[in-house]
């Protein structure tokens, strides 16, 4: 089969945008969605990993770009690239997140900017992406999935910035589901559980890896949620 014809057939499949696709759950999602024959668009901040991904997945229907979610014009540029290649998104996985200062300390011992830094990614960055995609895709179904955490619903000491930013995003998505539900768009939160990832090791270095979930198991669960909805 001609490579161009094969690529065009693949392009008819559904497209997912995965933020923070360079490590942890994001990277697992890239693999799992590609295995399920989705078109995958992803971005992250680390150029060296994005470059490596382009090489590893060069025969897959993946577009990987360097982007800082917090910078609006960066986001505009990569979304333009994704839309020109894949058209609309059928799913947007809001996975990129910032833990904040480590080791974790009490909220009253942090500076206000420590909270602002986390919210810039976990809340305002995600919101910016949602707004840009929703305004560009005025028609058609799409599901937006916020990767949340039990830290957003259960108060744990030391998790002030991260937990509160996740809680804020979860609540906003519940509002947006009421506002946008009639358009065919869906807004949900998905808790992948405690996974063996770089972020978890930074937050809780004493946790034994064997007691943590494999990110690929969580990614497969997420794929099932997305495809069922």
C-alpha positions as a Markdown table, in Angstrom:
| # | Residue | x | y | z |
|---|---|---|---|---|
| 1 | Unk | 0.0 | 0.0 | 0.0 |
| 2 | Unk | 1.2 | 3.5 | -0.9 |
| 3 | Unk | 2.5 | 5.2 | 2.3 |
| 4 | Unk | 0.5 | 8.3 | 1.6 |
| 5 | Unk | -2.7 | 6.3 | 1.2 |
| 6 | Unk | -1.9 | 4.4 | 4.4 |
| 7 | Unk | -1.4 | 7.7 | 6.2 |
| 8 | Unk | -4.6 | 9.2 | 4.9 |
| 9 | Unk | -6.5 | 6.1 | 6.1 |
| 10 | Unk | -4.9 | 6.5 | 9.5 |
| 11 | Unk | -5.8 | 10.2 | 9.5 |
| 12 | Unk | -9.5 | 9.2 | 9.4 |
| 13 | Unk | -9.2 | 7.8 | 12.9 |
| 14 | Unk | -9.9 | 9.8 | 16.0 |
| 15 | Unk | -7.4 | 12.3 | 17.4 |
| 16 | Unk | -6.4 | 12.9 | 20.9 |
| 17 | Unk | -4.4 | 15.8 | 22.4 |
| 18 | Unk | -2.3 | 14.8 | 25.4 |
| 19 | Unk | -0.6 | 17.5 | 27.3 |
| 20 | Unk | 2.6 | 16.7 | 29.2 |
| 21 | Unk | 3.2 | 13.7 | 27.0 |
| 22 | Unk | 6.9 | 13.4 | 27.8 |
| 23 | Unk | 6.8 | 11.4 | 31.0 |
| 24 | Unk | 4.7 | 9.5 | 33.5 |
| 25 | Unk | 1.0 | 9.0 | 32.7 |
| 26 | Unk | 1.3 | 11.4 | 29.7 |
| 27 | Unk | 3.9 | 9.2 | 28.0 |
| 28 | Unk | 2.0 | 6.1 | 28.8 |
| 29 | Unk | -1.1 | 7.6 | 27.2 |
| 30 | Unk | 0.9 | 8.4 | 24.1 |
| 31 | Unk | 1.8 | 4.7 | 23.7 |
| 32 | Unk | -1.7 | 3.4 | 24.6 |
| 33 | Unk | -3.6 | 5.7 | 22.3 |
| 34 | Unk | -1.2 | 5.0 | 19.5 |
| 35 | Unk | -1.7 | 1.3 | 20.0 |
| 36 | Unk | -5.4 | 1.9 | 19.8 |
| 37 | Unk | -4.8 | 3.5 | 16.4 |
| 38 | Unk | -5.6 | 7.1 | 17.4 |
| 39 | Unk | -3.9 | 10.1 | 15.9 |
| 40 | Unk | -1.9 | 11.6 | 18.8 |
| 41 | Unk | -0.9 | 15.2 | 19.3 |
| 42 | Unk | 1.3 | 15.9 | 22.3 |
| 43 | Unk | 3.5 | 18.6 | 23.8 |
| 44 | Unk | 5.9 | 19.1 | 26.7 |
| 45 | Unk | 8.5 | 21.6 | 27.9 |
| 46 | Unk | 11.6 | 19.4 | 27.5 |
| 47 | Unk | 13.1 | 19.7 | 24.0 |
| 48 | Unk | 15.4 | 16.7 | 24.4 |
| 49 | Unk | 12.5 | 14.3 | 25.2 |
| 50 | Unk | 10.3 | 15.7 | 22.4 |
| 51 | Unk | 13.2 | 15.2 | 20.0 |
| 52 | Unk | 13.6 | 11.6 | 21.2 |
| 53 | Unk | 9.9 | 10.9 | 20.9 |
| 54 | Unk | 9.9 | 12.2 | 17.3 |
| 55 | Unk | 12.6 | 9.6 | 16.5 |
| 56 | Unk | 11.0 | 6.7 | 18.4 |
| 57 | Unk | 7.6 | 7.3 | 16.9 |
| 58 | Unk | 8.6 | 8.4 | 13.5 |
| 59 | Unk | 6.5 | 5.6 | 11.9 |
| 60 | Unk | 3.5 | 6.4 | 14.0 |
| 61 | Unk | 0.7 | 9.0 | 13.5 |
| 62 | Unk | 2.2 | 11.3 | 16.2 |
| 63 | Unk | 3.0 | 15.0 | 16.2 |
| 64 | Unk | 5.1 | 16.1 | 19.2 |
| 65 | Unk | 6.0 | 19.7 | 19.8 |
| 66 | Unk | 7.7 | 21.7 | 22.5 |
| 67 | Unk | 5.3 | 24.0 | 24.3 |
| 68 | Unk | 4.9 | 25.7 | 27.7 |
| 69 | Unk | 1.2 | 25.5 | 28.5 |
| 70 | Unk | 1.5 | 28.7 | 30.5 |
| 71 | Unk | 2.5 | 30.9 | 27.5 |
| 72 | Unk | -0.5 | 31.7 | 25.3 |
| 73 | Unk | 1.4 | 32.3 | 22.0 |
| 74 | Unk | 3.2 | 29.0 | 22.5 |
| 75 | Unk | -0.1 | 27.3 | 22.8 |
| 76 | Unk | -1.5 | 29.1 | 19.8 |
| 77 | Unk | 1.4 | 28.0 | 17.6 |
| 78 | Unk | 1.3 | 24.3 | 18.5 |
| 79 | Unk | -2.5 | 24.1 | 18.3 |
| 80 | Unk | -2.3 | 25.6 | 14.8 |
| 81 | Unk | 0.2 | 22.8 | 13.8 |
| 82 | Unk | -2.0 | 20.1 | 15.3 |
| 83 | Unk | -5.2 | 21.4 | 13.6 |
| 84 | Unk | -3.5 | 21.7 | 10.2 |
| 85 | Unk | -2.4 | 18.1 | 10.4 |
| 86 | Unk | -5.2 | 16.4 | 12.2 |
| 87 | Unk | -8.2 | 18.7 | 12.1 |
| 88 | Unk | -10.4 | 18.6 | 15.2 |
| 89 | Unk | -9.7 | 16.9 | 18.5 |
| 90 | Unk | -12.0 | 14.1 | 19.6 |
| 91 | Unk | -10.4 | 14.0 | 23.1 |
| 92 | Unk | -8.2 | 16.3 | 25.1 |
| 93 | Unk | -6.3 | 14.8 | 28.0 |
| 94 | Unk | -5.3 | 17.6 | 30.4 |
| 95 | Unk | -2.4 | 15.7 | 31.9 |
| 96 | Unk | 0.3 | 18.4 | 32.3 |
| 97 | Unk | 0.7 | 19.4 | 35.9 |
| 98 | Unk | 3.1 | 21.0 | 38.4 |
| 99 | Unk | 3.6 | 19.6 | 41.9 |
| 100 | Unk | 5.2 | 22.7 | 43.4 |
| 101 | Unk | 8.0 | 23.1 | 45.9 |
| 102 | Unk | 9.5 | 19.9 | 47.2 |
| 103 | Unk | 10.0 | 18.5 | 49.9 |
| 104 | Unk | 6.3 | 19.2 | 50.5 |
| 105 | Unk | 5.8 | 21.8 | 53.3 |
| 106 | Unk | 2.8 | 23.4 | 55.1 |
| 107 | Unk | 0.9 | 26.0 | 53.2 |
| 108 | Unk | 1.6 | 28.8 | 55.7 |
| 109 | Unk | 5.4 | 28.2 | 55.2 |
| 110 | Unk | 5.1 | 28.8 | 51.4 |
| 111 | Unk | 5.3 | 32.1 | 49.6 |
| 112 | Unk | 2.3 | 33.4 | 47.6 |
| 113 | Unk | 4.3 | 32.9 | 44.4 |
| 114 | Unk | 4.6 | 29.2 | 45.2 |
| 115 | Unk | 0.8 | 28.9 | 44.9 |
| 116 | Unk | 0.7 | 31.2 | 41.8 |
| 117 | Unk | 3.3 | 29.0 | 40.0 |
| 118 | Unk | 1.3 | 25.8 | 40.5 |
| 119 | Unk | -2.0 | 27.5 | 39.5 |
| 120 | Unk | -0.4 | 28.9 | 36.4 |
| 121 | Unk | 0.0 | 25.4 | 35.0 |
| 122 | Unk | -2.7 | 23.3 | 36.8 |
| 123 | Unk | -5.5 | 25.8 | 36.5 |
| 124 | Unk | -4.9 | 28.8 | 34.2 |
| 125 | Unk | -2.8 | 26.8 | 31.7 |
| 126 | Unk | -5.4 | 24.1 | 31.5 |
| 127 | Unk | -8.2 | 26.6 | 31.2 |
| 128 | Unk | -6.4 | 28.5 | 28.5 |
| 129 | Unk | -6.1 | 25.3 | 26.4 |
| 130 | Unk | -9.8 | 24.4 | 27.0 |
| 131 | Unk | -11.0 | 27.9 | 25.9 |
| 132 | Unk | -8.8 | 27.8 | 22.8 |
| 133 | Unk | -10.0 | 24.4 | 21.7 |
| 134 | Unk | -13.7 | 25.0 | 22.5 |
| 135 | Unk | -13.7 | 28.3 | 20.6 |
| 136 | Unk | -12.0 | 26.7 | 17.6 |
| 137 | Unk | -14.2 | 23.6 | 17.6 |
| 138 | Unk | -17.7 | 25.1 | 17.6 |
| 139 | Unk | -19.2 | 22.0 | 16.2 |
| 140 | Unk | -18.8 | 18.3 | 16.9 |
| 141 | Unk | -18.3 | 16.1 | 19.9 |
| 142 | Unk | -15.2 | 16.2 | 22.1 |
| 143 | Unk | -14.3 | 15.0 | 25.5 |
| 144 | Unk | -12.0 | 17.0 | 27.9 |
| 145 | Unk | -10.5 | 14.9 | 30.6 |
| 146 | Unk | -8.7 | 16.6 | 33.6 |
| 147 | Unk | -6.2 | 14.3 | 35.2 |
| 148 | Unk | -7.0 | 14.9 | 38.8 |
| 149 | Unk | -5.9 | 13.5 | 42.2 |
| 150 | Unk | -7.3 | 12.4 | 45.5 |
| 151 | Unk | -5.3 | 15.4 | 46.8 |
| 152 | Unk | -8.0 | 17.5 | 45.2 |
| 153 | Unk | -10.7 | 16.0 | 47.3 |
| 154 | Unk | -8.9 | 14.9 | 50.5 |
| 155 | Unk | -6.9 | 17.4 | 52.5 |
| 156 | Unk | -3.3 | 16.1 | 53.0 |
| 157 | Unk | -0.7 | 18.2 | 54.9 |
| 158 | Unk | 1.9 | 19.7 | 52.5 |
| 159 | Unk | -0.3 | 19.4 | 49.4 |
| 160 | Unk | -1.8 | 22.9 | 49.6 |
| 161 | Unk | -0.9 | 24.3 | 46.1 |
| 162 | Unk | -1.3 | 21.1 | 44.2 |
| 163 | Unk | -4.5 | 19.9 | 45.9 |
| 164 | Unk | -6.3 | 23.3 | 45.8 |
| 165 | Unk | -5.4 | 23.7 | 42.1 |
| 166 | Unk | -6.8 | 20.3 | 41.2 |
| 167 | Unk | -9.9 | 20.9 | 43.3 |
| 168 | Unk | -10.5 | 24.2 | 41.5 |
| 169 | Unk | -10.1 | 22.6 | 38.0 |
| 170 | Unk | -12.4 | 19.7 | 38.9 |
| 171 | Unk | -15.1 | 22.2 | 40.0 |
| 172 | Unk | -14.7 | 24.3 | 36.9 |
| 173 | Unk | -15.2 | 21.3 | 34.7 |
| 174 | Unk | -18.4 | 20.4 | 36.5 |
| 175 | Unk | -19.6 | 23.9 | 35.7 |
| 176 | Unk | -18.5 | 23.7 | 32.1 |
| 177 | Unk | -20.3 | 20.4 | 31.7 |
| 178 | Unk | -23.5 | 22.2 | 32.6 |
| 179 | Unk | -22.8 | 25.1 | 30.3 |
| 180 | Unk | -21.5 | 23.1 | 27.3 |
| 181 | Unk | -23.2 | 19.7 | 27.6 |
| 182 | Unk | -25.9 | 20.5 | 25.0 |
| 183 | Unk | -23.2 | 21.1 | 22.4 |
| 184 | Unk | -22.0 | 17.5 | 22.5 |
| 185 | Unk | -18.8 | 18.3 | 24.4 |
| 186 | Unk | -18.0 | 16.4 | 27.6 |
| 187 | Unk | -16.0 | 17.6 | 30.6 |
| 188 | Unk | -14.9 | 15.1 | 33.2 |
| 189 | Unk | -12.1 | 14.4 | 35.7 |
| 190 | Unk | -10.2 | 11.2 | 35.9 |
| 191 | Unk | -8.2 | 10.0 | 39.0 |
| 192 | Unk | -5.5 | 7.6 | 37.8 |
| 193 | Unk | -4.5 | 6.6 | 41.3 |
| 194 | Unk | -1.1 | 6.6 | 42.9 |
| 195 | Unk | 1.3 | 5.8 | 40.1 |
| 196 | Unk | 5.0 | 5.0 | 39.9 |
| 197 | Unk | 6.0 | 8.3 | 38.2 |
| 198 | Unk | 8.6 | 11.0 | 38.6 |
| 199 | Unk | 6.1 | 13.4 | 40.2 |
| 200 | Unk | 5.1 | 10.8 | 42.8 |
| 201 | Unk | 8.7 | 10.0 | 43.6 |
| 202 | Unk | 9.4 | 13.7 | 44.2 |
| 203 | Unk | 6.4 | 14.1 | 46.4 |
| 204 | Unk | 6.6 | 10.9 | 48.4 |
| 205 | Unk | 10.1 | 9.4 | 47.9 |
| 206 | Unk | 9.6 | 6.9 | 50.7 |
| 207 | Unk | 6.7 | 5.1 | 48.9 |
| 208 | Unk | 7.7 | 1.7 | 47.7 |
| 209 | Unk | 7.4 | 1.4 | 43.8 |
| 210 | Unk | 5.8 | -2.0 | 44.1 |
| 211 | Unk | 2.9 | -0.5 | 46.0 |
| 212 | Unk | 2.2 | 2.0 | 43.2 |
| 213 | Unk | 0.3 | 1.6 | 39.9 |
| 214 | Unk | 2.0 | 1.2 | 36.6 |
| 215 | Unk | 1.1 | 4.3 | 34.6 |
| 216 | Unk | 0.3 | 2.1 | 31.6 |
| 217 | Unk | -2.5 | 0.4 | 33.6 |
| 218 | Unk | -3.9 | 3.9 | 34.3 |
| 219 | Unk | -3.5 | 4.9 | 30.7 |
| 220 | Unk | -5.5 | 1.8 | 29.5 |
| 221 | Unk | -8.2 | 2.6 | 32.0 |
| 222 | Unk | -8.4 | 6.2 | 30.7 |
| 223 | Unk | -8.6 | 5.0 | 27.1 |
| 224 | Unk | -11.5 | 2.8 | 28.0 |
| 225 | Unk | -13.3 | 5.8 | 29.7 |
| 226 | Unk | -12.7 | 8.0 | 26.7 |
| 227 | Unk | -13.9 | 5.4 | 24.2 |
| 228 | Unk | -17.0 | 4.5 | 26.2 |
| 229 | Unk | -18.0 | 8.2 | 26.3 |
